[in-house]
Amino acid sequence: MPIDFRNVVNLRNGQFDSTTRAQLDQLFDGCLADGTGKLAVHFHGGLVGEGDAMALAERLLPEYRQANVAYPMFFVWESGLLEILRNNVGEILREDFFQILLRRALSFVAGKVRQQIVGGRIAAVTPESVSRVRAELDKVENGDPSWTDLSGRRLASVSEVSPAEAIQFQQLLEADPDFMREVALISSSIEPADTAARSRGMATAGSRKTLISPEVLADVERERSQGLEGARGFLPSPRLIRGAVKVAVRAISRFRNKRDHGFHATVVEEIFREFYVSAVGREVWRQMKQDTADAFQENAGVFGGTAFLARLRELEQEGKAPRVTLIGHSAGSEYVCNLLQHAADHLSKSFTFDVIFLAPACRIERFAQVLQRHGKRIGNFRCFTMTDELEQADRLIPVIYPHSLLYFVSGVLEDEADKPLLGMERYLRGTARHYKKTETGIPTVKTFLAGGANRLLLSIADAGPGLATNSVKHGGFDDTSDAAARATIDSVRHILKHGF
């Protein structure tokens, strides 16, 4: 049976889409008539598209209605990052350029990590053997632990790439006929990008042969148009060669600074960041976050978030406002942060919200800003998420990327590699110097989490009603279709009925 729109606010670009302001008002009327005096507002994550989000709302509706715990409201908004990842990453994996560069980068970086000191001097880098690289890639494809001897302290003890070593890697690439053939093919096949074919938040590549980002292809085209590709006599594209070298240099720098995501994942992330950020969804991710902010623009007749706060203000003034619990899964936590930020424009200083986060994908620095400026808006708080061990084991993209969506967002989609996200235990337990800096927001958030009982629960946990979570997948925290992973939703329902 289709979802009852008396419980749904459907937005696109922050604006009312298939629902209206009048329907939002009717939703509040339904809440008042419900008799619980409680409103549970659920913001879904960014992996699911609109259709799946509607289906999720339909599954969760009886959960929130069960035992008459609270009146449920679902914000359904345009997202669908998973579809892009499934389609485009599969295409990237089939590109010879990507496959060859991955093998070459893994080989050189592994050799650099294993570099020895001989006679008081650092020996030359000896790249890892082709057979070893293939064997480790087979492990990744099969879902088995890979590069197990390259982790932790050994990665952090590696020295920076010297200018001579960077030249060494460049020469290895230039001596590889397969790699140079792909570079030449990409350079010679570039066509002007068809800007009319670009969808919102997602750019089409400027070549029929690759999903390399349009910005990179524009650099290659500029080289070709200016005759720079022949400046050294034989290189089809210095830009592609330089980028490949940067992959190795940046991966090793992250190892040294303890900001890596494991050996294999870090190298893959740096290839994506250098060459494929458009195809793997960075613009989509940015637009999704922008959509959550746009929902709170000034016109309450158009923008759903503002309309929600405006109606809540009217009810507060009438003495009828319900107790509101904001529930944000994954990117839905961005919606919650924006709502808390804009609440001051509409509600009295004494009005507070209870907040429940499920594997939140918002940046820690963003949540720290909300705490510093609007923290008094939060009445009770609980965050359910996974341990870092489970986060690393949750494979977002089979065959090539071994960790969770949050790792991928942190390592690839954010502007800075290894961007601290609220739902990732690594940043709340990590020892890297960077994580201790005030500007990261980590110290502020750690103080907040320690300032109340059970504000952070890491799966798998069972400390009683409202304190249990057994999700081992990022998408499992609000997925009631998996009976084995429903403890989190049971906890949410208990909190709505009995409190924190």
N, C-alpha and C positions, 0 to 999 in steps of 0.2 A: 504494500500500500504506500503511495507517495507520502512524503513528509508533510505534516500539517504546517502551513506557513504561519500559523499563529505562534510558532516557536522559532522562526528563522528570520534573520536579517541578512539578505543577500546583497553583497556589495561588489562593485567592480571599479577599480581605481579609487576606492574610498567612497564612491557614490552609490546611491540606491540603484539596484539593477532590476531584478525580477520581483523585489518587494519595494514598498513605498514607506514614506514617513507616516502616513496614516495607518499602515499595517503595524509599524513599530509602536505607535500609540495604543493600538488594539492589543498588542502583545503585553504591554504594561497593564492594560485593563484586565487581561487574563490573569496576570500575576496578582493583582489586587483581589480578584474574585477567588483565587486559589485558596487563600486562607492561611498559607504557611508563613507569610511575612518574609519569605526568603526568595531571592532570585539568583540562580546559578547561570553565569554567562560563560559559555565555552567558545574559545577561539582555537580552531584547528591548526595543524602545522602546514608547512610549505610544500611537502612532498605531494600531497593529494590535490587533484584537480577539482573543479566545481562539482562534477557528478559524484565523485568518490566522497567529497565532503558532505554532500546531501545524504548519501548512504550512511556515512558515519553518524550524522545527526539522527537519522532514523533509528540506528542501533542504540545510540546513547539515550534517546528520549525516554524509554521506559526505565532505564537505570536511574535517571534523575527523578522520575515520577514515582519510582517504587517507594512504598511506605510514605508517600506524600512528603518527601524530604525538602523539596524546593521546586519553584517553578523554573523550568529550563528555557534558556535562550541560546541560540546558536548563531554566531557570526560566521557566515559562509562567504569566503572571499576568493578571488582569483589567485591561484598559485600553480601547482602542477610541475614542480621542479623535477620530480622523479621521471616523468615522461621524457623530458629533455635529456637527462642523464642516460636513460636507457637507450634512446635513439642515437645520440651523438657519440657517446663513449664507445658504443659498438662500432661505429664508423671509424673513429680514431684508431681503435685497436687494429683495424684492417689496413691502416696506412703503413706502407713500408717505411716511410720516414720516421714515424713514431717508433716502430718496432726496432729499427736499426739503432736509432739514437738511444732508446732505453737500454739495449744490450751494451752499447759502447759506454754509456754513462755509468751503468752499474759496474761494469768491468773496471773502469778507471777509478771510480770513487772507492770501490772495495780495495783496490790496490793501494790507494792513498791511505785508507784507514789502517791497512796492515803494514804500512811503511816502517822500515826498521832504521835504527840509528847504528851506523857502522863506523868504528873509529872516531866516535865523537861527532860524526857528521850524519845528516839525514840522507839516506840512500835514495836513489832515483825511484820513482814510482814504477812498480811492476804490475801492470794490469792483471786482473783476475782472468783465468783461462776461460775460453769459450764454453768448454764442457761444464765448468762449475756454474757459470751464469745460466746456461740452459737448464741445468738441474734445479737451481733455485727458482727459476721462473716456473718450472713444472710444479714445484711445491706450492707456489702462490696460486696457480691455476687449480690445483687440487684442494685448496683450502688448508694446506698444512703449514706449520711454522717454517719460515724461511730465514736464511742468513742469521741463524741462531747464535753464531759466534761473533756477530757484529752488532753489539747492543750496549746500552748503558755507558759504563765508564770507558769502555774501549772507544766508542764513538766520540765521547767528549774529550779524549786525550789526543785526538788527531790534530796535526798542525795545519795552519792555514795553507791554502794553495799559493805557492810562490809564483812569481811571473814566469820563471822557467818551466814550472810544472803546467801552468796554463798553456804555454806554447807547446809543451809536449802533448797535451791532450788535443790541441788544435791540429797538430801534425798527424796524430793518430787518425783523426777524423778525415783529414785531407788525403790520407793514404788509403782510406777505405773506399774501394771503387763502388760498392753498393750504396754507401751513404752519399757519396758525391754524385752518383747517378740520380738519386732522389732529389738532392738539392738542385741539380740542373733541370730536372723535369718540373719541379715546382716553379723555379724562376722563369722558365720559358713558357709555362702554360697559364700564367696569371692573366686574367681578364679584368677589366674595370668592374668594381662591385656594383651590383644592381640595387641601389638604395631603395627603390620602390618595392623590392621584394623582401625588405627587412621587416619582420614583425616587431611588435612592440616589445622592447627589452631583449630582443634576440637578433643579432646581425647574421646575415648570410655571408659565407666566406666568399672572397673575391676570386676563387679558383674552383674549377670543376673537379680538381684532383685532390683537394685537401680541405680539412676543416681548420687549418691554421687560421688564427685570428686575423680579421681584415686589417688591423693596425700593423701587424707584422708583414702581411703581404703588400701593404702600401709602401713600407720601407723597401721591400725587395723590388717593387715596381719602380720606385724612385731611383734606386741604384741602377736598374737597367736603363731607364730613360736618360740618366746622366752618364751612362757608360762606365759606371764605377765597378760593375761586376767583373770587368776585365782589367782592373787596375793592377792586379798582381799577376796578370798574365793567364791565369787558368781558373780562378775561383768563380763559379756561376753566381754566388751570392755571399758576400762577406757577412751580411746581416744574419743569415741562418747559421753560419759557422760561429759567429760571436755569441749568438743566443745559446747554441749548444754548449759552448764553454762555460757560459754563465750558469747553466744548470748544475754543472759539477761544482763550481766555486761556491754557489749559494747553498747547495746541500751540505757541503763540508762545513761551511760557516755555521749552519744551524746545528750540526753535530757538536761543534766546539762550544756553542752557547747553550747547550741543553734545550734547544727549541726544536728538535727534530720530532717526527712522528714515527720513528722506527726507520731502519735502513731503507727498505724497499719503498715504503709509502712516501718517504721524504723525496726520494729521487723522482718518483712519479708525480708528486705534487709540483716539483720545480719544473718539470717538463710541461705540465698543464699550465702553470703560471706564465711561463715564458712564451709558449706557442699556441695554447688552445683555450685561453680563459673565456673567450666569447662562446665557443662551442660547448663548454662544460657548464655554462649557466651563470657566470658572474653577473652579467647585466640583468638576467632574470631575478637573481637573488637581490640585487640592488633595487630593482623595481618592486619586488614583493615588499621589501622594507619600506619603500617610499609609499606604497599603497596603504600600509598601516598608519603612516603619518598623515597621508592625505585625507583619511577618514575623519580627521578632526579639524578640517578647514572651517571657515567661519559660517557658512550658510547651512543652518540646521534643516532646511528643506531639501537639501541635496546630499549632504555628507552624513553618513550613517553614524559615525562615532560622535559627532557633535549633536546630532538629533538624540542619541541615547542620553548624553549628559544633560541636554536641555530638558528632556522629559523628566529625568531624575530630579533636576532642580525644582521643577513644578511640584512634584510629589513631596519633596522635602519641605517646601514652603507650605504645603497643605498638611504636613504632619503625617503623610502616608507612605513615605519612602520605605521600601523593603531593605532588609539586610542583603547586601550584594557580595557574592563570592565570584571573583574573576579567576577563570581556569584557562591557562594558556599552555598548549602543547607545542613544543618546538618553536617554529617561527611565530606562533600565536603569542608567545611571550613578548614579542615586539609590540603587538597590539595592546597588551596589558600595560607596558611601559608608557606608551603614548597616551593611553587613557588616564593613567595616574598623573602624567605630566599636565594634561589639559583639564583635569578635574577642578583645579583652583579657579579656572575661568567661569565656573558654573555653580559650584557647590560651596557650602559653608566650610569653614576651617575644621569644624568638628566631624564632618562626614568622612567615614573611613570605609575601606573595602577590605575584605579578606581575600587573600591571594593564594592560589595553588598553581605551582608550575610543574609541568610534566616534561622532563628532558628539554629544558629551555635552550633555545638557540640564540637568544639575545647576547650581545657582547657584555662581558662583565663590566667594562667601563661605562656602558650605557646604563646598566642597572645601578651601578654605584652613583651615577649622576642623579637618578631618580631617588635613591635613598637619601642623598645629601640635600636635595631640594624639596622632595615631596614624601619623604619617608614616613611622616606622621599620618599620611593617607592610608598606610597599611596597618590594619588592625591585627589580624593573625596571618601567619605565613607558613607555608610548607612547600618544599621542593622535593619531588621524587625524580631520581635519575639513576643512571648506572654507575657502577664502579668503573675505574679506568680499565681494569682487566676485561670486563664485559664490553666496554666501548671499543676496545681494540679488536675484540673477537667478532663484532657485529659487522659483517662484510656488506658494504653498500653496493659495490660493483664487483660481481664475480669476475674471476680471471686476473684482474689487474689491480684493484684497490682493496686492501684487506681490512679496512676499519669502517667506522660508522659514518653516518651523515654529518654528525657534529665535527668529527675529525676532518672530513672533506671540506666543510664550510670554513673551519678554522685554517686549514692548510692551503686551500685553493681559492675559495670564493670571496673571502675578505681581502681588503687591500693589503694587509700585512700578513705574511705567512706566520702561522702559529698564533693567530689572534685568540686571546682568551675568551671562551664562551662560558656562560653561567652553568650550563648543564654538564660540564666536563670536570670530573674530579681532579684531573691532572693539575689544573690551575689552582685548586684549593689545597693541594697537597704538595705541589712541585717545589723544587729547591733552586730552580734557575734564578740568577740574580735579577733578571728582567721581571719576574713575577712578583718581586718584592717592592717594585717601584710604585709610588703613590699614584702616578698617572695611569697605571693599568687598571686601577679600581679594585684590584684584588685585596689589598689590606682592608679597604672599607667593607667589601662584601663579606670577607671572613669574619670581621668583627660583628657584622649584622647577624650572620648565621649562628655565631656563638652566643648571641645575646638573648636567645629564647630557646625553649625546649623543643627538640625534634624539628627544627626548621629545615634540616637537610636529612633525607633518607636515601640511602644508596641500595639499589637492588643487588642482591636479593636480601630482603629484610622482613622480619615478622616479629614486631614488638607489641602486637596486640591490635585491637580494632583502630582503624585510622592510621596505623603505623606499619602497614605491610605493603610491600611491592615486590613483584617477582618477574618484572619485564626484563628480557635479555636482548630485545631488539628495540631500536629507536622508535619504530612505529607501533610498538606493542603497548605503550602506556595508556592509550585510550582506545585500544582495539578489543572490544568484547567478543569478537568472533573467535578469538583464541582462548578457550576455556582455561588453558594452563597458564595464561598470563593476565588474568583478570583481577588479581589481588589489588592492583593500583586503583582501579575504578571502584572496587568494593571499599577501599579506604576513603576515596573521595566521597562516596555516598554516605559513609559513616560520619565524615566530618560535616557534611551538609546537614545531617540530622542531629548530631550530638555535639558538634563543635570540635575544636582542635585539641 
